[in-house]
């Protein structure tokens, strides 16, 4: 039957319902998408995968029933693929999910010019490591104010770029974030993004290691930026930028960061971060910053986008971390979706090995995130 489906489950658990719509966003109004496949996903530390699927009705409506099984921390959500881009609901928390909780808004795609604004930029600088480097994390809140999803023209033309320091070592996409590792490249001092950018806000986060000799460090803003946040672990650091002010520090995982904020920076502004050379005794060893701090900052804006609220910059990495499991679950579903959509292509054995390795790593991270969240409840 088009528009609804039923999925059985374990005894004793109440049957849950999700009734939503798939609509295409335009300037004037939302248009129903007819005959569109909607997939119900389950992602948990025990197992993950699609549970059921159904096509939308003439009004774009869909309905699914399911019964939770297995690990009680498992997450359930629906998705649809439109124009080669996957769209997801937030995890379905209610017994009967309807309205905004079950709404899937899709968009036409374009590789043409679309203005991408920088709503926020966050720079996090860690303490010196024994190899005389500091881990630097960068998080961008990218705003697409159009009604189309921007996609890369080809595999050599990123849809968005930013410069990184010439001496940056081991640049990598942050694990657990909203961007897959293969969706960014780092070449010649330029970070290039290939992941689709749908209307709204999406966070892009990456980390690299920078020799301590590169400080003082001058960082060009490059684009007009709504909110600039700089966090430095070194208490002796000096940070300068137009209209920058120091606010209360933040602490996480036993680490304390001084915090600086500025608003409405011009594209020609320059950030200067000066950190005195470390003493000979380095004390504690920190080999990365992408775990608690940078990874946690990836959440608040994602939820603002899913709920279609106005942008609010996350004010506390600790609060944001509470929902890290939602992001990891989405990453698993996106990885599965991408692998299945490319099923018709000839694959090398290494492709499946890479897919299974990434999936296994994400499932381990999900189990840990769910356990952490359960302890904090």
C-alpha positions, -999 to 999 in steps of 0.1 A, spaced: 0 0 0 14 34 -10 18 58 19 20 34 49 37 2 61 41 -19 92 72 -34 108 68 -60 136 91 -61 166 98 -76 200 70 -85 223 62 -63 252 73 -31 235 45 -7 224 41 -2 187 54 33 176 40 53 148 56 78 125 34 99 102 50 126 81 54 141 48 80 146 21 79 181 6 101 200 -18 112 234 -5 107 264 -28 106 302 -23 68 304 -24 57 272 -6 64 235 2 53 211 -26 44 175 -19 67 149 -34 46 120 -47 58 84 -49 90 91 -30 107 62 -11 110 69 27 132 45 47 130 38 84 164 33 101 175 18 133 210 26 146 222 10 179 254 -3 195 241 -39 189 232 -35 152 222 -9 126 204 -9 93 171 -1 75 140 -16 90 112 -7 65 104 15 36 73 30 20 63 53 -9 46 87 -2 10 93 -12 -4 119 -36 -1 144 -7 35 135 0 24 117 32 40 85 46 32 64 76 53 36 93 48 15 123 76 -2 142 83 -18 175 117 -11 193 139 -41 197 173 -49 211 194 -23 229 171 4 245 195 32 236 190 25 198 179 55 177 152 54 150 147 80 122 135 82 86 153 93 55 147 99 18 171 104 -11 162 132 -36 185 143 -64 212 120 -52 212 137 -17 201 120 15 178 139 39 171 128 75 147 135 103 160 140 138 158 108 159 122 98 166 118 102 204 80 103 207 58 72 208 38 88 179 60 111 158 41 135 136 44 171 123 78 187 123 94 156 139 85 135 109 88 161 81 114 155 54 121 186 34 141 180 2 154 205 -24 164 206 -60 202 204 -66 225 227 -84 263 229 -91 259 266 -102 270 295 -81 252 297 -47 264 322 -20 276 303 11 279 325 41 300 319 72 276 322 101 303 312 126 339 302 127 355 284 157 392 279 162 404 257 190 441 255 199 454 228 222 485 226 244 519 217 230 526 180 224 560 163 230 567 165 192 566 203 194 532 206 177 498 220 187 465 205 176 443 231 160 406 224 153 385 246 130 347 245 128 327 265 102 290 271 104 281 274 67 248 290 57 230 283 25 202 308 23 189 296 -11 162 270 -19 186 246 -36 211 221 -24 246 229 -37 266 199 -50 301 197 -63 304 200 -101 329 171 -103 356 154 -82 381 182 -89 360 212 -81 351 216 -44 319 236 -37 336 255 -8 372 261 1 392 277 29 430 281 35 449 263 62 484 271 74 512 260 50 529 240 77 497 222 88 504 185 93 480 155 91 449 175 83 418 153 89 380 156 91 367 153 126 353 119 134 317 119 147 309 151 128 284 157 100 309 155 72 324 122 60 361 119 59 361 114 21 340 146 15 370 169 21 404 172 6 435 190 18 460 200 -9 484 229 -12 472 247 19 436 246 8 408 225 25 381 217 -1 345 206 7 326 182 -16 297 172 6 263 186 -5 251 218 13 213 219 16 195 251 26 201 260 62 232 256 83 258 228 83 289 225 103 323 216 88 350 206 112 386 195 107 418 193 127 455 196 119 488 198 138 509 229 137 545 233 147 549 254 178 575 275 159 546 288 137 534 309 166 526 338 167 501 327 140 483 351 117 450 338 103 431 357 76 393 357 81 388 355 43 350 358 44 326 380 63 319 361 95 289 364 118 304 349 150 341 342 157 350 320 186 386 312 196 395 288 224 431 283 235 443 259 261 475 278 269 468 303 297 496 326 286 482 330 250 475 364 235 447 366 210 438 396 188 411 403 163 387 432 156 360 436 183 373 405 201 366 402 238 375 375 263 346 357 281 343 330 307 365 300 301 351 265 294 362 232 308 358 196 295 374 163 302 397 180 327 409 206 303 403 243 305 402 267 275 403 305 275 375 317 253 373 348 230 343 360 210 338 386 182 308 394 159 304 406 124 340 404 111 349 418 77 365 395 51 398 414 53 401 410 91 431 391 105 433 369 136 466 368 156 473 341 181 505 344 200 516 316 223 549 317 241 572 287 235 565 258 258 588 250 288 611 220 285 588 200 307 556 195 288 536 179 316 505 160 304 506 146 268 477 155 246 479 140 211 446 154 197 418 178 202 391 163 180 374 143 207 354 161 234 359 197 224 356 200 186 334 169 181 309 183 207 306 216 189 291 199 159 257 193 173 236 224 183 235 239 148 226 206 132 195 204 154 186 240 146 187 230 109 166 199 114 140 218 133 143 248 110 149 272 138 170 304 135 208 300 140 219 301 176 256 295 182 263 268 207 274 283 240 286 252 258 305 222 243 293 202 272 256 208 265 262 201 228 280 168 236 248 153 251 235 147 216 266 134 199 249 101 194 224 116 170 252 128 147 270 95 147 237 77 139 232 100 110 267 93 98 261 56 98 229 60 78 246 83 53 274 59 49 250 30 43 230 51 19 260 61 -1 273 25 -3 239 11 -14 233 38 -40 266 29 -56 258 -8 -57 256 -9 -95 292 4 -98 321 -19 -100 339 -19 -67 374 -29 -57 376 -52 -27 393 -23 -8 361 -3 -12 340 -27 8 368 -30 33 370 7 37 332 9 41 331 -18 67 361 -3 86 344 31 87 311 16 98 327 -4 125 345 26 139 313 47 139 294 19 157 321 18 184 318 56 188 280 53 189 281 28 217 304 50 237 283 81 231 251 63 241 268 50 273 281 84 282 247 100 277 230 73 297 254 79 326 246 116 326 208 111 327 
